[in-house]
């Protein structure tokens, strides 16, 4: 989904800023378990999945300390390693992903349990709750040139499994939704930009 958004903005020559927010809750864990073929009632699978999701979020936040662009690259590389190449979420995969992303492994491993990372994860969880984000992936798109326009949330990307179908879905959704952003009235899909400025 991230690559599809990047491709869309490049194709339409839209100047963009990306801010990735870590988001994990019961619904996202259930969705991921389903994606990986676990039964929802599998307690051992749920525990491992939950731990892996939290660990991945901590690693992403720690990577952010070395630069947002590198952290986004790390996140996309990690998703490819785990979800596309089906590599296990283990130390070998993590180290490979960190190194392939141009990041310092020792620093990330030291930072991932720091108070700064813990607080960053809490802020992300709070932001997700305030924006009513229930699913992952979800995208909230703002027009930064007109701060009075509300943001549009896109959380249904369809049953896409290939990059081509995801690109097609994202293109269709953005082409459809962005011009209509000012007409949205549902408080669960319209987000005030000012409320979430940092």
ROBATOR-554438 format. One record per residue: x, z, y of N, C-alpha, C, O in turn. Coordinates in pm, whole numbers, padded with zeros to 5 digits, always signed. Each point is the difference from the previous one (the first is absolute). Layout:
<nudos>
XZYXZYXZYXZY;...
</nudos>
This chain:
<nudos>
+00083+00000-00118-00083+00000+00118+00087+00000+00125-00029-00072+00096;+00136+00152-00097+00088+00005+00118+00060-00137+00029+00004-00044+00115;+00044-00023-00221+00060-00131+00020-00103-00101+00050+00031-00087+00081;-00153+00100-00129-00106-00091+00045-00028+00020+00149-00022-00098+00072;+00022+00223-00026-00023+00028+00143+00115-00057+00084-00023-00060+00105;+00145+00078-00153+00117-00052+00071-00007-00153+00007+00025-00058+00106;-00059-00005-00217-00011-00146-00003-00107-00050+00096+00020-00100+00068;-00133+00170-00062-00110-00040+00089+00045+00005+00146-00025-00093+00077;+00090+00203-00039+00040+00015+00141+00108-00100+00038+00004-00049+00113;+00085+00017-00207+00102-00102+00028-00063-00138+00013+00035-00077+00090;-00128+00047-00178-00067-00130+00000-00072-00024+00132-00001-00112+00052;-00060+00217+00003-00077-00013+00124+00080+00043+00122-00055+00012+00109;+00186+00011-00127+00090+00037+00109-00055+00119+00079-00007-00002+00123;-00032+00105-00197-00053+00122+00061+00111+00104+00002+00059+00032-00103;-00030+00020+00223+00101+00106+00014-00059+00127-00059-00108+00044+00042;+00177+00016-00137-00058+00114-00071+00095+00118-00006+00122-00013+00012;-00183+00129-00031+00071+00123-00031-00069+00058-00123-00123+00003-00006;+00201+00041-00091-00056+00056-00122+00031+00148-00007+00111+00043+00030;-00209+00032-00071+00021+00143-00025-00065+00030-00135-00122-00004-00012;+00204+00033-00087-00052+00031-00134-00028+00149-00009+00082+00083+00039;-00198-00051-00089-00042+00139-00014-00015+00028-00149-00071-00071-00072;+00137+00176+00026-00015+00038-00140-00138+00060-00019-00047+00077+00083;-00017-00114-00192-00137+00047-00023-00022+00018-00149+00008-00096-00077;-00034+00217+00037-00032+00025-00140-00107+00108-00005+00009+00104+00066;-00110-00131-00147-00110+00093-00022-00056-00029-00139+00054-00084-00072;-00158+00152+00035-00056-00017-00135-00040-00146-00026+00023-00052-00109;-00082-00013+00208-00045-00139-00017+00118-00094-00019-00004-00087-00087;+00110+00103+00167+00115-00090-00014+00073+00024-00131+00051-00094-00062;-00046+00219+00019+00063+00031-00129-00081-00061-00114+00056-00059-00093;-00190+00071+00099-00085-00061-00103+00018-00151-00004+00011-00059-00107;-00007-00004+00226+00018-00145+00006+00133-00042-00062+00008-00098-00073;+00096+00174+00104+00133-00034-00053+00005+00020-00152+00061-00079-00071;-00125+00186+00023-00006+00023-00144-00070-00116-00070+00044-00047-00105;-00151+00001+00165-00074-00114-00055+00089-00125-00002+00004-00073-00099;+00068+00050+00209+00089-00115+00011+00107+00003-00109+00034-00105-00056;+00018+00224+00025+00107+00014-00098-00052+00015-00143+00079+00015-00093;-00212-00018+00075-00057+00004-00134-00018+00139-00058-00024+00013-00120;+00035+00092+00202-00024+00136-00048-00150+00028-00002-00074-00055+00081;+00030+00140-00171-00138+00049+00004-00006+00108+00109+00092+00080+00015;-00201-00079+00059-00016+00097+00108+00004+00143-00053+00039+00093+00071;-00080-00075-00195-00004+00134-00061+00133+00042-00061+00012+00111-00053;+00089-00197+00060+00133+00030-00055+00072+00097+00094+00056-00042+00102;-00058+00170-00135+00058+00103+00087+00150-00019+00016+00053+00012+00111;+00015-00042-00219+00146-00021+00008+00032-00122+00087+00091+00004+00082;-00167-00111-00101+00018-00120+00082-00031+00026+00146+00070-00050+00088;-00175+00128-00062-00037+00034+00138+00110+00082+00066+00036-00024+00115;+00017+00121-00187+00105+00085+00056+00123-00083+00035+00055+00012+00109;-00014-00099-00204+00118-00085+00024-00025-00096+00116+00086-00018+00086;-00204-00043-00083-00034-00093+00107+00001+00071+00135+00056-00052+00096;-00116+00168-00089-00005+00077+00126+00140+00035+00047+00032-00015+00118;+00052+00061-00210+00137+00036+00036+00078-00123+00048+00075+00009+00097;-00092-00122-00165+00070-00122+00040-00045-00048+00137+00083-00043+00081;-00212+00051-00053-00052-00044+00130+00055+00087+00111+00042-00051+00104;-00041+00182-00123+00053+00091+00102+00150-00025+00017+00050-00003+00113;+00022-00015-00223+00144-00026+00007+00028-00130+00075+00092-00006+00082;-00169-00099-00109+00017-00128+00069-00026+00015+00149+00071-00058+00082;-00173+00137-00046-00030+00025+00142+00116+00073+00067+00038-00033+00113;+00018+00133-00181+00114+00074+00054+00121-00091+00019+00070+00008+00101;-00045-00095-00199+00112-00093+00010-00019-00096+00118+00095-00029+00073;-00217-00020-00055-00027-00089+00113+00023+00071+00132+00063-00055+00091;-00113+00177-00079+00019+00076+00124+00148+00027+00025+00046-00009+00113;+00027+00042-00219+00144+00023+00015+00071-00129+00041+00092+00002+00081;-00135-00115-00137+00058-00129+00037-00026-00031+00147+00081-00065+00066;-00194+00111-00014-00035-00022+00141+00102+00062+00094+00016-00045+00114;+00054+00148-00160+00104+00064+00082+00116-00096+00025+00079+00021+00092;-00067-00125-00174+00108-00098+00015-00048-00129+00065+00073-00099+00006;-00196+00100+00045-00054-00115+00071-00129-00050-00063-00011-00010-00123;-00087-00020+00207-00131-00042-00049+00004-00132-00076-00069-00016-00101;+00150-00079+00148+00005-00130-00067+00058+00015-00141-00051-00058-00095;+00158+00137+00083+00059+00024-00132-00098+00076-00090-00007-00026-00121;-00067+00119+00180-00097+00077-00079-00112-00090-00051-00042+00013-00115;-00007-00104+00198-00103-00094-00044+00054-00090-00111-00069-00028-00098;+00193-00016+00114+00065-00082-00102+00011+00080-00131-00025-00054-00108;+00063+00180+00119+00009+00087-00117-00136+00011-00069-00009-00012-00122;-00097+00033+00200-00134+00014-00056-00042-00125-00075-00054+00008-00111;+00077-00125+00171-00038-00124-00067+00085-00023-00125-00051-00047-00102;+00180+00079+00110+00086-00013-00117-00043+00094-00112-00001-00038-00117;-00035+00161+00153-00044+00097-00101-00129-00046-00067-00015+00010-00122;-00078-00061+00202-00125-00050-00057+00026-00117-00095-00064-00011-00104;+00158-00076+00140+00032-00112-00087+00062+00050-00132-00035-00047-00108;+00128+00142+00119+00065+00054-00119-00101+00063-00096+00006-00023-00121;-00099+00100+00176-00094+00076-00083-00122-00083-00041-00035-00006-00118;-00027-00059+00215-00129-00065-00025+00009-00145-00044-00092-00051-00065;+00202-00018+00099+00014-00141-00038+00092-00013-00121-00035-00064-00099;+00152+00126+00108+00098-00010-00109-00024+00103-00111+00065-00005-00105;-00158+00098+00130-00036+00104-00097+00118+00087-00044+00006+00044-00115;+00087-00021+00206+00109+00094-00028-00054+00142+00011-00094+00025+00076;+00151+00068-00149-00048+00139+00009+00038+00061+00134+00100-00036+00061;-00182+00129-00015+00034+00074+00122+00095+00112-00041-00042+00111-00032;+00170-00144+00032+00101+00097-00042+00121-00010+00093+00001-00080+00094;+00100+00163-00120+00117+00004+00087+00071-00135+00010+00048-00037+00107;-00041-00035-00217+00068-00131+00002-00072-00097+00092+00063-00066+00083;-00195+00057-00096-00078-00090+00085+00007+00043+00145+00013-00084+00089;-00023+00213-00064+00006+00052+00137+00134-00034+00063+00006-00049+00112;+00103+00076-00184+00133-00026+00054+00019-00149+00027+00052-00038+00105;-00093-00046-00199+00010-00146+00018-00077-00043+00124+00050-00080+00080;-00170+00131-00063-00084-00039+00113+00061+00046+00131+00000-00076+00098;+00051+00197-00094+00064+00052+00122+00119-00086+00036+00014-00042+00115;+00072+00014-00211+00120-00080+00026-00036-00144+00040+00062-00055+00091;-00161-00004-00157-00042-00137+00033-00064-00009+00139-00009-00108+00057;-00034+00221-00004-00065+00003+00132+00099+00032+00111-00039+00011+00117;+00167+00003-00152+00102+00027+00102-00002+00142+00051+00043+00026+00112;-00093+00066-00193-00010+00140+00040+00106+00084-00071+00058-00042-00100;-00034+00160+00154+00097+00091-00058-00070+00093-00099-00083+00082+00038;+00118-00095-00165-00065+00075-00108+00012+00151+00019-00099+00072-00009;+00221-00024+00035+00021+00144+00012-00081+00061+00114-00056+00108-00013;+00051-00179+00126-00076+00050+00115-00149+00009-00032-00066+00098+00035;+00013-00201-00100-00143+00001-00033-00032+00112-00096-00100+00070+00017;+00184-00051-00117-00026+00107-00097+00010+00137+00065-00071+00093-00040;+00157-00079+00140+00011+00127+00072-00119+00020+00095-00049+00111+00014;+00004-00220+00050-00106+00010+00101-00140+00012-00059-00090+00052+00066;+00069-00100-00189-00137-00011-00053-00071+00135-00015-00122+00004-00003;+00197+00104-00007-00061+00132-00010+00015+00082+00128-00024+00120+00002;+00063-00187+00106+00021+00069+00128-00134+00035+00066-00103-00059-00031;+00109+00153+00122-00120+00041+00074-00055-00116+00082-00122-00014+00016;+00210-00069+00036-00043-00116+00079-00087-00095-00083-00103-00047+00047;+00145+00021-00170-00076-00088-00089-00133+00066-00039-00103-00067-00001;+00105+00195-00030-00123+00073-00035-00100-00008+00115-00118-00026-00022;+00165+00049+00144-00089-00006+00117-00050-00142+00023-00115-00019+00038;+00201-00081-00060-00042-00139+00014-00110-00037-00097-00094-00071+00035;+00105+00120-00159-00105-00026-00100-00131+00067+00040-00107-00057-00018;+00117+00179+00071-00121+00070+00045-00067-00075+00114-00122-00012+00004;+00202-00039+00090-00057-00078+00113-00069-00126-00052-00108-00036+00047;+00170-00031-00144-00061-00120-00057-00132+00032-00069-00097-00074+00016;+00093+00182-00091-00124+00039-00069-00109+00032+00102-00115-00039-00018;+00152+00108+00125-00097+00034+00105-00052-00127+00067-00120-00014+00023;+00210-00078+00009-00039-00126+00063-00094-00080-00091-00098-00057+00046;+00129+00053-00174-00085-00071-00096-00140+00061-00004-00099-00073-00004;+00092+00205+00005-00132+00066+00001-00075-00028+00128-00120-00028-00003;+00187+00034+00116-00066-00024+00129-00049-00144+00012-00102-00027+00064;+00174-00065-00126-00040-00141+00005-00097-00036-00113-00043-00115-00011;+00009+00213-00072-00093-00021-00112+00054-00101-00101-00077-00075-00059;+00209+00073+00039+00060-00088-00099-00022+00064-00136+00047+00111-00026;-00119-00181-00060-00032+00051-00133+00074-00072-00111+00018+00054-00109;+00026-00178+00137+00060-00083-00103+00139-00046+00042+00035+00002+00118;+00041-00042-00216+00128-00065+00028+00003-00128-00082-00035+00003-00119;+00073-00113+00175+00049-00010+00137-00115-00007+00099-00112-00040-00033;+00141+00078+00155-00092-00015+00112+00085-00037+00121+00114+00044+00013;-00170-00124+00074+00071-00039+00122-00092+00025+00118-00118-00032-00003;+00174+00090+00107-00071+00016+00126+00075-00086+00101+00119+00021+00023;-00189-00117+00035+00062-00098+00089-00047+00026+00142-00119+00007+00028;+00218+00006+00063-00028+00021+00142+00055-00117+00081+00100-00061-00037;-00167+00032+00149+00051-00095+00097+00072+00082+00107-00065+00059+00086;+00196-00056-00092+00078+00085+00092+00002-00055+00142+00039+00071+00093;-00081-00197-00074-00006-00055+00135-00127+00041+00072-00008-00009+00123;-00092+00053-00196-00125+00048+00060-00036+00132-00068-00068+00002-00102;+00114+00108+00162-00018+00131-00061-00145+00047-00001-00033+00100-00064;-00055-00171+00136-00141+00039-00001-00072-00052-00124-00107+00049-00035;+00166-00147-00032-00062-00054-00120+00016+00099-00115+00105+00062-00014;-00210-00047-00065+00012+00088-00117+00084-00066-00110+00017-00122-00001;+00033+00203-00088+00072-00053-00115-00098-00036-00109-00112+00052-00005;+00154-00139-00083-00083-00042-00112+00068+00044-00128+00118-00028-00022;-00194+00096-00064+00054+00042-00128-00037-00100-00108-00116-00041-00011;+00215+00003-00067-00022-00087-00115+00045+00078-00122+00118+00034-00013;-00211-00007-00077+00037+00078-00119-00044-00067-00130+00026+00052-00108;-00091-00166+00119-00041-00071-00121+00070-00134-00003-00038-00093+00071;+00140+00083-00154+00077-00122-00012-00040-00081-00122+00067-00097-00036;-00176+00136-00027-00049-00072-00116+00081+00032-00124+00093+00080+00005;-00127-00144-00116+00068+00027-00128+00128-00082-00014+00027-00054-00108;+00052+00045+00215+00118-00086+00000+00114+00061-00081+00026+00120+00007;+00039-00206-00084+00114+00048-00079+00126-00081+00024+00109+00048-00030;-00121-00168+00084+00119-00080+00028+00023-00004+00151-00093+00018+00078;+00218-00042-00038+00032-00006+00143-00081-00111+00068-00045+00016+00113;+00027-00127-00183-00077-00112+00056-00145+00040+00028-00053-00031+00107;-00010+00099-00202-00139+00040+00021-00011+00110+00105-00098+00005+00075;+00197+00084-00070+00000+00104+00104+00014-00066+00137-00071+00036+00094;+00165-00132-00081+00017-00072+00127-00131-00066+00042-00039+00006+00116;-00027-00070-00211-00126-00068+00030-00105+00098+00049-00071-00027+00097;+00060+00142-00165-00098+00101+00038+00030+00058+00138-00089+00012+00084;+00216+00023-00060+00039+00057+00129-00024-00101+00112-00054+00036+00105;+00093-00160-00125-00023-00103+00102-00148-00012+00033-00038-00004+00117;-00045-00003-00220-00145-00013+00022-00056+00120+00074-00079-00015+00093;+00121+00134-00133-00051+00122+00065+00044+00009+00146-00081+00031+00087;+00208-00059-00061+00048+00009+00138-00060-00109+00088-00034+00025+00115;+00022-00145-00169-00062-00108+00077-00144+00037+00035-00048-00030+00109;-00020+00095-00202-00140+00037+00019-00015+00122+00090-00086+00001+00088;+00168+00100-00108-00020+00128+00066+00057+00012+00140-00065+00057+00088;+00183-00108-00064+00064+00023+00129-00080-00049+00120-00009+00073+00098;-00047-00193-00101-00077-00044+00117-00125+00084+00023-00052+00002+00112;+00003+00068-00214-00123+00077+00013+00026+00147+00027-00094+00079+00004;+00218-00039+00016+00034+00142+00010-00081+00072+00107-00041+00114-00020;+00018-00180+00133-00071+00067+00110-00147+00024-00032-00065+00078+00068;+00011-00144-00170-00142+00013-00033-00029+00106-00104-00117+00022-00033;+00218+00044-00021-00020+00100-00104-00056+00129+00059+00041+00042+00108;-00137+00020-00180-00058+00125+00047+00005+00110-00103-00037+00114+00030;+00081-00142-00151+00006+00099-00107+00120+00092+00023+00114-00048-00001;-00137+00179+00022+00112+00089+00029+00100+00013-00114+00111+00048+00022;-00147-00088-00142+00095+00007-00112+00091-00121-00004+00101+00001-00071;-00133-00107+00146+00086-00117-00003+00060-00031+00136+00085-00088+00010;-00126+00158+00094+00056-00022+00133+00081+00123+00039-00050+00112-00005;+00173-00135+00044+00090+00109+00031+00044-00013+00145+00041-00107+00043;-00048+00214+00032+00048-00001+00137+00152+00006-00001+00058+00092-00057;+00005-00189+00121+00146-00005+00003+00059+00121+00069+00100+00055-00047;-00159-00011+00158+00055+00113+00077+00010+00126-00084+00095+00076+00013;-00193-00054-00099-00004+00122-00081+00120+00011-00093+00041+00111-00036;+00016-00225-00004+00106+00002-00099+00135-00044+00056+00092-00028-00078;-00076+00022+00210+00130-00034+00060+00097+00112-00024-00038+00117+00002;+00164-00153-00026+00105+00103-00018+00107-00022+00102+00099+00074+00004;
</nudos>
